[in-house]
Amino acid sequence: MRTINELKFSQDHVWLAHIDSNKYHLGITDFAQDLLGDIVFVDIKLNVAIPPNSPLGIIESVKTASDIVSPANIKVIGLNPLIEKSPETINDKPYETWICEITLDSDVEIDNLLNYEHYLDLIKE
């Protein structure tokens, strides 16, 4: 099991966990799920190249809907089947429940993301 310190974070409250080679799991942070409230639906674009800072999908809660913003040049190559059946799992375990599997165009892009300590500094501001 991975630890939170192994994750990389975007300023848009997305986390990435390295799987292998250029593959990563992508999820949303505890901060993001807390703002959203009870999550009821997730819709992700599959097999499409998505540039940084562009929506890769939508996450809906009982309160609102929000874009999930791409942290880098990515391609979504798989969806977590658990999310389709039980999207509320994200609320219970945001750092264990990945939303989709992605590939990065370049591993250099991961270096532009935040570690957990820097992410905490960002959300405290």
VMD Tcl script that builds the backbone (N, CA, C; Angstrom):
set m [mol new atoms 375]
animate dup $m
set s [atomselect $m all]
$s set {name element resname resid chain x y z} {
  {N N MET 1 A 0.839 -1.190 0.000}
  {CA C MET 1 A 0.000 0.000 0.000}
  {C C MET 1 A 0.879 1.247 0.000}
  {N N ARG 2 A 0.522 2.203 -0.819}
  {CA C ARG 2 A 1.314 3.435 -0.911}
  {C C ARG 2 A 0.979 4.373 0.243}
  {N N THR 3 A 1.917 5.272 0.506}
  {CA C THR 3 A 1.689 6.280 1.537}
  {C C THR 3 A 1.395 7.616 0.875}
  {N N ILE 4 A 0.829 8.518 1.633}
  {CA C ILE 4 A 0.480 9.834 1.101}
  {C C ILE 4 A 1.727 10.595 0.631}
  {N N ASN 5 A 2.867 10.315 1.240}
  {CA C ASN 5 A 4.102 10.991 0.840}
  {C C ASN 5 A 4.632 10.517 -0.503}
  {N N GLU 6 A 4.093 9.420 -1.028}
  {CA C GLU 6 A 4.495 8.946 -2.348}
  {C C GLU 6 A 3.681 9.582 -3.472}
  {N N LEU 7 A 2.631 10.293 -3.115}
  {CA C LEU 7 A 1.758 10.905 -4.100}
  {C C LEU 7 A 2.304 12.256 -4.545}
  {N N LYS 8 A 1.886 12.678 -5.735}
  {CA C LYS 8 A 2.156 14.024 -6.240}
  {C C LYS 8 A 0.812 14.733 -6.374}
  {N N PHE 9 A 0.802 16.044 -6.165}
  {CA C PHE 9 A -0.436 16.808 -6.105}
  {C C PHE 9 A -0.406 17.997 -7.060}
  {N N SER 10 A -1.577 18.312 -7.602}
  {CA C SER 10 A -1.699 19.511 -8.427}
  {C C SER 10 A -2.351 20.610 -7.597}
  {N N GLN 11 A -2.260 21.825 -8.080}
  {CA C GLN 11 A -2.912 22.948 -7.409}
  {C C GLN 11 A -4.426 22.874 -7.560}
  {N N ASP 12 A -4.895 21.990 -8.450}
  {CA C ASP 12 A -6.332 21.813 -8.667}
  {C C ASP 12 A -6.878 20.616 -7.890}
  {N N HIS 13 A -6.137 20.184 -6.851}
  {CA C HIS 13 A -6.604 19.181 -5.890}
  {C C HIS 13 A -6.759 17.777 -6.483}
  {N N VAL 14 A -5.842 17.456 -7.381}
  {CA C VAL 14 A -5.757 16.121 -7.969}
  {C C VAL 14 A -4.463 15.498 -7.481}
  {N N TRP 15 A -4.493 14.193 -7.215}
  {CA C TRP 15 A -3.258 13.493 -6.852}
  {C C TRP 15 A -2.934 12.423 -7.893}
  {N N LEU 16 A -1.639 12.117 -7.996}
  {CA C LEU 16 A -1.161 11.053 -8.880}
  {C C LEU 16 A -0.321 10.081 -8.072}
  {N N ALA 17 A -0.509 8.802 -8.348}
  {CA C ALA 17 A 0.295 7.745 -7.735}
  {C C ALA 17 A 0.936 6.938 -8.851}
  {N N HIS 18 A 2.250 6.784 -8.793}
  {CA C HIS 18 A 2.975 6.061 -9.825}
  {C C HIS 18 A 2.637 4.574 -9.769}
  {N N ILE 19 A 2.341 3.989 -10.931}
  {CA C ILE 19 A 2.087 2.550 -11.028}
  {C C ILE 19 A 3.332 1.864 -11.580}
  {N N ASP 20 A 3.676 2.194 -12.821}
  {CA C ASP 20 A 4.909 1.724 -13.449}
  {C C ASP 20 A 5.131 2.520 -14.725}
  {N N SER 21 A 6.351 2.498 -15.200}
  {CA C SER 21 A 6.722 3.223 -16.417}
  {C C SER 21 A 6.096 4.625 -16.382}
  {N N ASN 22 A 5.268 4.963 -17.368}
  {CA C ASN 22 A 4.642 6.291 -17.385}
  {C C ASN 22 A 3.160 6.214 -16.994}
  {N N LYS 23 A 2.766 5.167 -16.269}
  {CA C LYS 23 A 1.376 4.988 -15.843}
  {C C LYS 23 A 1.183 5.443 -14.398}
  {N N TYR 24 A 0.035 6.093 -14.181}
  {CA C TYR 24 A -0.302 6.626 -12.861}
  {C C TYR 24 A -1.783 6.418 -12.574}
  {N N HIS 25 A -2.114 6.315 -11.313}
  {CA C HIS 25 A -3.502 6.419 -10.878}
  {C C HIS 25 A -3.754 7.878 -10.533}
  {N N LEU 26 A -4.950 8.351 -10.819}
  {CA C LEU 26 A -5.331 9.733 -10.558}
  {C C LEU 26 A -6.571 9.733 -9.675}
  {N N GLY 27 A -6.564 10.598 -8.667}
  {CA C GLY 27 A -7.715 10.761 -7.792}
  {C C GLY 27 A -7.835 12.201 -7.354}
  {N N ILE 28 A -8.817 12.473 -6.507}
  {CA C ILE 28 A -8.952 13.818 -5.956}
  {C C ILE 28 A -8.564 13.793 -4.484}
  {N N THR 29 A -8.176 14.931 -3.986}
  {CA C THR 29 A -7.680 15.025 -2.613}
  {C C THR 29 A -8.827 15.023 -1.595}
  {N N ASP 30 A -8.445 14.819 -0.360}
  {CA C ASP 30 A -9.393 14.888 0.746}
  {C C ASP 30 A -10.028 16.275 0.810}
  {N N PHE 31 A -9.225 17.296 0.581}
  {CA C PHE 31 A -9.707 18.675 0.574}
  {C C PHE 31 A -10.810 18.836 -0.476}
  {N N ALA 32 A -10.588 18.315 -1.677}
  {CA C ALA 32 A -11.558 18.444 -2.771}
  {C C ALA 32 A -12.850 17.692 -2.462}
  {N N GLN 33 A -12.725 16.454 -1.977}
  {CA C GLN 33 A -13.943 15.687 -1.699}
  {C C GLN 33 A -14.740 16.324 -0.568}
  {N N ASP 34 A -14.045 16.948 0.378}
  {CA C ASP 34 A -14.724 17.620 1.482}
  {C C ASP 34 A -15.517 18.830 0.977}
  {N N LEU 35 A -14.948 19.572 0.047}
  {CA C LEU 35 A -15.657 20.714 -0.537}
  {C C LEU 35 A -16.878 20.267 -1.334}
  {N N LEU 36 A -16.727 19.153 -2.050}
  {CA C LEU 36 A -17.822 18.661 -2.887}
  {C C LEU 36 A -18.994 18.122 -2.069}
  {N N GLY 37 A -18.702 17.452 -1.000}
  {CA C GLY 37 A -19.756 16.769 -0.245}
  {C C GLY 37 A -19.964 15.370 -0.805}
  {N N ASP 38 A -21.132 14.808 -0.586}
  {CA C ASP 38 A -21.415 13.424 -0.970}
  {C C ASP 38 A -21.374 13.240 -2.482}
  {N N ILE 39 A -20.371 12.503 -2.953}
  {CA C ILE 39 A -20.168 12.292 -4.391}
  {C C ILE 39 A -21.141 11.227 -4.887}
  {N N VAL 40 A -21.803 11.538 -6.013}
  {CA C VAL 40 A -22.809 10.627 -6.555}
  {C C VAL 40 A -22.510 10.150 -7.975}
  {N N PHE 41 A -21.582 10.812 -8.687}
  {CA C PHE 41 A -21.350 10.452 -10.084}
  {C C PHE 41 A -20.007 10.992 -10.537}
  {N N VAL 42 A -19.311 10.207 -11.366}
  {CA C VAL 42 A -18.057 10.632 -11.980}
  {C C VAL 42 A -18.111 10.259 -13.457}
  {N N ASP 43 A -17.780 11.203 -14.336}
  {CA C ASP 43 A -17.759 10.963 -15.778}
  {C C ASP 43 A -16.397 11.409 -16.312}
  {N N ILE 44 A -15.647 10.467 -16.861}
  {CA C ILE 44 A -14.280 10.728 -17.307}
  {C C ILE 44 A -14.150 10.474 -18.805}
  {N N LYS 45 A -13.395 11.329 -19.505}
  {CA C LYS 45 A -13.094 11.128 -20.921}
  {C C LYS 45 A -12.057 10.013 -21.039}
  {N N LEU 46 A -12.318 9.036 -21.878}
  {CA C LEU 46 A -11.436 7.888 -22.022}
  {C C LEU 46 A -10.766 7.894 -23.394}
  {N N ASN 47 A -9.473 7.564 -23.407}
  {CA C ASN 47 A -8.681 7.429 -24.638}
  {C C ASN 47 A -8.609 8.715 -25.460}
  {N N VAL 48 A -8.520 9.824 -24.772}
  {CA C VAL 48 A -8.396 11.134 -25.416}
  {C C VAL 48 A -7.193 11.847 -24.807}
  {N N ALA 49 A -6.376 12.469 -25.652}
  {CA C ALA 49 A -5.260 13.277 -25.146}
  {C C ALA 49 A -5.831 14.540 -24.507}
  {N N ILE 50 A -5.371 14.832 -23.292}
  {CA C ILE 50 A -5.887 15.988 -22.552}
  {C C ILE 50 A -4.707 16.848 -22.117}
  {N N PRO 51 A -4.693 18.115 -22.522}
  {CA C PRO 51 A -3.595 19.000 -22.129}
  {C C PRO 51 A -3.724 19.444 -20.668}
  {N N PRO 52 A -2.645 19.972 -20.111}
  {CA C PRO 52 A -2.691 20.451 -18.727}
  {C C PRO 52 A -3.749 21.539 -18.546}
  {N N ASN 53 A -4.322 21.574 -17.361}
  {CA C ASN 53 A -5.308 22.585 -16.964}
  {C C ASN 53 A -6.613 22.518 -17.747}
  {N N SER 54 A -6.862 21.366 -18.377}
  {CA C SER 54 A -8.106 21.140 -19.107}
  {C C SER 54 A -8.928 20.072 -18.384}
  {N N PRO 55 A -10.246 20.126 -18.522}
  {CA C PRO 55 A -11.059 19.114 -17.839}
  {C C PRO 55 A -10.859 17.723 -18.444}
  {N N LEU 56 A -10.673 16.745 -17.577}
  {CA C LEU 56 A -10.602 15.357 -18.039}
  {C C LEU 56 A -11.882 14.625 -17.697}
  {N N GLY 57 A -12.760 15.310 -16.983}
  {CA C GLY 57 A -14.049 14.742 -16.632}
  {C C GLY 57 A -14.761 15.620 -15.624}
  {N N ILE 58 A -15.895 15.105 -15.170}
  {CA C ILE 58 A -16.737 15.832 -14.214}
  {C C ILE 58 A -17.004 14.924 -13.018}
  {N N ILE 59 A -17.009 15.531 -11.845}
  {CA C ILE 59 A -17.383 14.831 -10.628}
  {C C ILE 59 A -18.579 15.567 -10.036}
  {N N GLU 60 A -19.622 14.821 -9.718}
  {CA C GLU 60 A -20.853 15.425 -9.214}
  {C C GLU 60 A -21.129 14.960 -7.793}
  {N N SER 61 A -21.640 15.882 -7.010}
  {CA C SER 61 A -22.070 15.569 -5.649}
  {C C SER 61 A -23.517 16.014 -5.504}
  {N N VAL 62 A -24.074 15.782 -4.338}
  {CA C VAL 62 A -25.453 16.234 -4.116}
  {C C VAL 62 A -25.530 17.757 -4.104}
  {N N LYS 63 A -24.402 18.433 -3.872}
  {CA C LYS 63 A -24.374 19.896 -3.800}
  {C C LYS 63 A -24.032 20.561 -5.118}
  {N N THR 64 A -23.117 19.950 -5.911}
  {CA C THR 64 A -22.565 20.653 -7.065}
  {C C THR 64 A -21.906 19.682 -8.034}
  {N N ALA 65 A -21.453 20.216 -9.141}
  {CA C ALA 65 A -20.634 19.465 -10.100}
  {C C ALA 65 A -19.360 20.267 -10.325}
  {N N SER 66 A -18.275 19.569 -10.555}
  {CA C SER 66 A -16.991 20.241 -10.735}
  {C C SER 66 A -16.157 19.493 -11.760}
  {N N ASP 67 A -15.355 20.244 -12.507}
  {CA C ASP 67 A -14.408 19.621 -13.428}
  {C C ASP 67 A -13.279 18.977 -12.638}
  {N N ILE 68 A -12.799 17.860 -13.142}
  {CA C ILE 68 A -11.535 17.292 -12.679}
  {C C ILE 68 A -10.516 17.787 -13.684}
  {N N VAL 69 A -9.520 18.520 -13.212}
  {CA C VAL 69 A -8.593 19.219 -14.090}
  {C C VAL 69 A -7.302 18.420 -14.262}
  {N N SER 70 A -6.896 18.265 -15.495}
  {CA C SER 70 A -5.682 17.516 -15.814}
  {C C SER 70 A -4.448 18.224 -15.261}
  {N N PRO 71 A -3.593 17.483 -14.556}
  {CA C PRO 71 A -2.393 18.095 -13.991}
  {C C PRO 71 A -1.219 18.186 -14.968}
  {N N ALA 72 A -1.360 17.555 -16.153}
  {CA C ALA 72 A -0.254 17.491 -17.120}
  {C C ALA 72 A -0.830 17.042 -18.459}
  {N N ASN 73 A 0.035 16.832 -19.441}
  {CA C ASN 73 A -0.384 16.230 -20.708}
  {C C ASN 73 A -0.609 14.746 -20.449}
  {N N ILE 74 A -1.870 14.330 -20.499}
  {CA C ILE 74 A -2.204 12.956 -20.130}
  {C C ILE 74 A -3.113 12.312 -21.163}
  {N N LYS 75 A -3.259 11.014 -21.008}
  {CA C LYS 75 A -4.276 10.240 -21.719}
  {C C LYS 75 A -4.864 9.283 -20.691}
  {N N VAL 76 A -6.189 9.298 -20.558}
  {CA C VAL 76 A -6.863 8.378 -19.646}
  {C C VAL 76 A -6.978 7.033 -20.358}
  {N N ILE 77 A -6.413 6.002 -19.739}
  {CA C ILE 77 A -6.400 4.683 -20.380}
  {C C ILE 77 A -7.292 3.666 -19.666}
  {N N GLY 78 A -7.809 4.029 -18.504}
  {CA C GLY 78 A -8.681 3.107 -17.787}
  {C C GLY 78 A -9.446 3.807 -16.689}
  {N N LEU 79 A -10.578 3.225 -16.331}
  {CA C LEU 79 A -11.415 3.771 -15.266}
  {C C LEU 79 A -11.484 2.761 -14.132}
  {N N ASN 80 A -11.601 3.252 -12.927}
  {CA C ASN 80 A -11.754 2.389 -11.769}
  {C C ASN 80 A -13.198 1.879 -11.753}
  {N N PRO 81 A -13.405 0.568 -11.920}
  {CA C PRO 81 A -14.781 0.053 -11.964}
  {C C PRO 81 A -15.547 0.283 -10.659}
  {N N LEU 82 A -14.852 0.396 -9.559}
  {CA C LEU 82 A -15.499 0.664 -8.277}
  {C C LEU 82 A -16.207 2.015 -8.291}
  {N N ILE 83 A -15.618 2.991 -8.970}
  {CA C ILE 83 A -16.186 4.345 -9.018}
  {C C ILE 83 A -17.529 4.355 -9.747}
  {N N GLU 84 A -17.653 3.533 -10.783}
  {CA C GLU 84 A -18.918 3.485 -11.514}
  {C C GLU 84 A -20.053 2.972 -10.632}
  {N N LYS 85 A -19.749 1.990 -9.786}
  {CA C LYS 85 A -20.765 1.395 -8.919}
  {C C LYS 85 A -20.959 2.184 -7.630}
  {N N SER 86 A -19.853 2.677 -7.061}
  {CA C SER 86 A -19.889 3.310 -5.733}
  {C C SER 86 A -19.017 4.558 -5.693}
  {N N PRO 87 A -19.425 5.638 -6.366}
  {CA C PRO 87 A -18.597 6.844 -6.384}
  {C C PRO 87 A -18.377 7.445 -4.999}
  {N N GLU 88 A -19.279 7.168 -4.058}
  {CA C GLU 88 A -19.147 7.702 -2.702}
  {C C GLU 88 A -17.920 7.157 -1.981}
  {N N THR 89 A -17.313 6.111 -2.517}
  {CA C THR 89 A -16.079 5.570 -1.935}
  {C C THR 89 A -14.994 6.635 -1.886}
  {N N ILE 90 A -15.026 7.560 -2.833}
  {CA C ILE 90 A -14.052 8.661 -2.850}
  {C C ILE 90 A -14.153 9.465 -1.555}
  {N N ASN 91 A -15.365 9.671 -1.045}
  {CA C ASN 91 A -15.539 10.418 0.203}
  {C C ASN 91 A -14.917 9.690 1.387}
  {N N ASP 92 A -15.043 8.379 1.395}
  {CA C ASP 92 A -14.549 7.586 2.520}
  {C C ASP 92 A -13.032 7.422 2.520}
  {N N LYS 93 A -12.458 7.226 1.340}
  {CA C LYS 93 A -11.017 6.951 1.226}
  {C C LYS 93 A -10.439 7.687 0.017}
  {N N PRO 94 A -10.323 9.007 0.097}
  {CA C PRO 94 A -9.908 9.774 -1.084}
  {C C PRO 94 A -8.499 9.449 -1.587}
  {N N TYR 95 A -7.601 9.045 -0.703}
  {CA C TYR 95 A -6.233 8.761 -1.150}
  {C C TYR 95 A -6.015 7.294 -1.501}
  {N N GLU 96 A -7.001 6.470 -1.256}
  {CA C GLU 96 A -6.920 5.061 -1.641}
  {C C GLU 96 A -7.782 4.763 -2.862}
  {N N THR 97 A -8.751 5.625 -3.137}
  {CA C THR 97 A -9.698 5.398 -4.223}
  {C C THR 97 A -9.296 6.214 -5.447}
  {N N TRP 98 A -8.683 5.554 -6.398}
  {CA C TRP 98 A -8.309 6.227 -7.635}
  {C C TRP 98 A -9.513 6.275 -8.567}
  {N N ILE 99 A -9.522 7.294 -9.400}
  {CA C ILE 99 A -10.632 7.494 -10.329}
  {C C ILE 99 A -10.318 6.887 -11.690}
  {N N CYS 100 A -9.115 7.158 -12.170}
  {CA C CYS 100 A -8.746 6.650 -13.487}
  {C C CYS 100 A -7.247 6.365 -13.547}
  {N N GLU 101 A -6.883 5.585 -14.547}
  {CA C GLU 101 A -5.475 5.303 -14.824}
  {C C GLU 101 A -5.084 6.134 -16.033}
  {N N ILE 102 A -3.929 6.775 -15.929}
  {CA C ILE 102 A -3.484 7.669 -17.002}
  {C C ILE 102 A -2.057 7.332 -17.424}
  {N N THR 103 A -1.698 7.847 -18.585}
  {CA C THR 103 A -0.297 7.883 -18.979}
  {C C THR 103 A 0.089 9.350 -19.119}
  {N N LEU 104 A 1.328 9.641 -18.805}
  {CA C LEU 104 A 1.872 10.993 -18.988}
  {C C LEU 104 A 2.674 11.031 -20.276}
  {N N ASP 105 A 2.610 12.154 -20.978}
  {CA C ASP 105 A 3.436 12.320 -22.166}
  {C C ASP 105 A 4.914 12.302 -21.809}
  {N N SER 106 A 5.241 12.853 -20.638}
  {CA C SER 106 A 6.637 12.949 -20.208}
  {C C SER 106 A 6.702 12.843 -18.695}
  {N N ASP 107 A 7.611 12.020 -18.210}
  {CA C ASP 107 A 7.789 11.919 -16.759}
  {C C ASP 107 A 8.321 13.214 -16.159}
  {N N VAL 108 A 8.868 14.091 -16.988}
  {CA C VAL 108 A 9.357 15.378 -16.504}
  {C C VAL 108 A 8.205 16.185 -15.907}
  {N N GLU 109 A 7.004 16.000 -16.451}
  {CA C GLU 109 A 5.844 16.754 -15.967}
  {C C GLU 109 A 5.520 16.448 -14.508}
  {N N ILE 110 A 5.833 15.272 -14.056}
  {CA C ILE 110 A 5.553 14.901 -12.670}
  {C C ILE 110 A 6.380 15.755 -11.714}
  {N N ASP 111 A 7.552 16.186 -12.159}
  {CA C ASP 111 A 8.411 17.032 -11.331}
  {C C ASP 111 A 7.804 18.407 -11.068}
  {N N ASN 112 A 6.852 18.818 -11.904}
  {CA C ASN 112 A 6.205 20.116 -11.731}
  {C C ASN 112 A 5.080 20.077 -10.692}
  {N N LEU 113 A 4.744 18.893 -10.214}
  {CA C LEU 113 A 3.675 18.757 -9.229}
  {C C LEU 113 A 4.226 18.897 -7.814}
  {N N LEU 114 A 3.325 19.010 -6.858}
  {CA C LEU 114 A 3.700 19.268 -5.468}
  {C C LEU 114 A 3.828 17.969 -4.680}
  {N N ASN 115 A 4.719 17.970 -3.695}
  {CA C ASN 115 A 4.714 16.872 -2.734}
  {C C ASN 115 A 3.639 17.194 -1.697}
  {N N TYR 116 A 3.394 16.275 -0.783}
  {CA C TYR 116 A 2.305 16.444 0.175}
  {C C TYR 116 A 2.496 17.672 1.068}
  {N N GLU 117 A 3.709 17.886 1.524}
  {CA C GLU 117 A 3.992 19.037 2.390}
  {C C GLU 117 A 3.676 20.351 1.687}
  {N N HIS 118 A 4.088 20.482 0.433}
  {CA C HIS 118 A 3.820 21.708 -0.314}
  {C C HIS 118 A 2.325 21.850 -0.639}
  {N N TYR 119 A 1.665 20.726 -0.861}
  {CA C TYR 119 A 0.222 20.779 -1.094}
  {C C TYR 119 A -0.514 21.287 0.149}
  {N N LEU 120 A -0.100 20.794 1.333}
  {CA C LEU 120 A -0.707 21.272 2.566}
  {C C LEU 120 A -0.506 22.775 2.742}
  {N N ASP 121 A 0.670 23.261 2.386}
  {CA C ASP 121 A 0.920 24.709 2.441}
  {C C ASP 121 A -0.053 25.459 1.534}
  {N N LEU 122 A -0.328 24.906 0.362}
  {CA C LEU 122 A -1.229 25.524 -0.596}
  {C C LEU 122 A -2.650 25.641 -0.042}
  {N N ILE 123 A -3.143 24.589 0.562}
  {CA C ILE 123 A -4.543 24.620 1.025}
  {C C ILE 123 A -4.712 25.364 2.347}
  {N N LYS 124 A -3.616 25.654 3.030}
  {CA C LYS 124 A -3.690 26.440 4.269}
  {C C LYS 124 A -3.785 27.927 3.991}
  {N N GLU 125 A -3.396 28.329 2.791}
  {CA C GLU 125 A -3.383 29.761 2.452}
  {C C GLU 125 A -4.769 30.331 2.385}
}
mol reanalyze $m
mol bondsrecalc $m
mol representation Tube
mol addrep $m
